[in-house]
Amino acid sequence: MTIPGNTYRVPLTAAALAILLAACGSGNGNDGNHADTKALSDTTPAATANHATKADAAQAGDTAQANAAAQAGDAAQAADATQTTGAAQAATAAPASSANAESAAAPATDASGTISAATAAAEASTVTQAAPQAAPISAAGVRGDALLTMLDQKGCLTLDQATSYNGTRVTTGQPLELPEPRADTDLNPNNYQKTTPNSPGLLSPFAALGNIICDTQYYQYHAAAPGEYSLSVGSGPHPRHQYLGEKILREFNNQSISASLTVTADSASLGDVVTSPTHDGKSQISGVGAPFSFRLDGVASYGLLKQWGSQVGNLAKLLLLKGDSDQQAKLCWNIEQPRARRLQCVVWQAPANWKRGQQLQVVDQYLIDDRSVYGEKGFVYWRGRFPQ
């Protein structure tokens, strides 16, 4: 089957889909007894809207192996269907979770977990020309100027531990068992500008502790003007833990990558190489397929926008996923490194009459940490907004 806007052809196995159904988006916590003991990367694409519906049931706890195997069989048949039929089905699929979201577009893996040579050669997502009246966010995708705003605007929410990516707040556990994390993006040159000459510098302890770049009293968002930028994406313990000498009981390593972002008057593109810091310098990961670029008046389809690297434990994926309504979309980074494997997402919504230069509304923000890196089982979740 072919995912709209991608040239990936998606085979599925029963074992792979069984893993997929429980990964990342399960609402069953992180007790390690579920199938979510697999890494975030151990997912393969779901084929149709029919399977997205079944994945909704899986989130509610219906993750029996027999049901997963049956879904895998259905998906395998769908994968053998014509590309036209597969594309039409996938166009209506609504990924229901972070894992399901990645499943809707991620390349399939072979038994060793590596991407096949044929899949690795496939091109990344493309954008199609939008009608002038196209909404910034819709069931069809995200308009290019809104997508660029998702890249240059920060999420800025404080993250608290949760029972799942969309679950309730965790109120048990030891103090400082895990840190309060920071997970966000930055541009260099920075597009958040001081509101007054007396606003503290971003490298000051006060700025780090208070995250003042997100405080409009001190800094104000400005849409990235045409030019060349370095886009950094990452997560790690809140700096206050170090400043206050607080000892965190369980490991939680820093993680970051950076890529070039080129903005023009009518388009934008991400570089085909991402870099990440290592103990002996920086490592580079090359992109899979064509470079990712989009027009600001185009529409990006939901799914995998771009992937860098094909080796499990050393790759990065940029994903555009459907939200809980047609007016919401998630932009997610799935980053795998030797010291950390995480999925970080921001859920966005466009205000009425939104236009480029204005901020999008941040509906939610969440982070999923794969604990297998530390010799543990399962996942730990944080999110920024909880049900009232």
Number of C-alpha atoms within 10 A of each C-alpha: 26 23 28 24 21 21 18 24 19 25 22 24 18 20 14 22 25 24 23 29 33 27 29 34 26 30 20 19 21 21 13 15 11 18 18 26 22 21 24 29 29 20 28 28 28 34 30 26 18 17 22 24 14 17 27 18 14 20 21 11 14 15 20 13 16 11 15 24 17 14 24 23 16 18 25 19 14 21 22 13 14 11 17 12 15 21 20 16 19 25 21 15 22 24 28 21 25 29 26 29 28 30 26 30 31 28 25 24 23 14 10 8 16 17 19 15 9 10 19 20 14 16 20 23 27 22 23 16 15 17 11 8 6 16 20 26 24 19 19 16 27 30 26 27 23 27 26 22 20 24 19 23 23 21 24 20 20 17 20 20 24 25 21 25 28 22 20 19 18 14 10 7 8 8 10 13 12 17 22 20 21 19 28 21 20 19 22 12 12 14 18 21 14 18 14 11 8 8 15 16 15 14 8 9 14 13 18 16 14 13 17 18 22 17 14 13 12 19 19 15 21 17 16 23 13 13 12 17 21 17 22 20 20 19 21 17 19 20 18 16 16 12 11 8 8 11 13 16 12 11 14 20 13 15 21 20 21 20 20 19 22 19 19 14 10 13 17 21 17 19 18 19 17 23 16 18 13 11 6 6 7 10 13 17 20 16 23 21 18 15 19 19 22 23 23 23 21 24 27 28 24 30 29 26 25 26 31 23 20 23 15 19 20 18 23 27 23 20 25 25 30 30 25 14 12 14 18 22 27 26 22 24 22 21 25 25 19 12 14 23 24 26 26 25 27 26 22 26 25 21 13 8 8 14 14 17 14 16 21 21 13 21 18 21 26 27 30 24 20 26 23 16 19 13 6 11 20 22 26 21 27 27 27 22 20 12 7 4
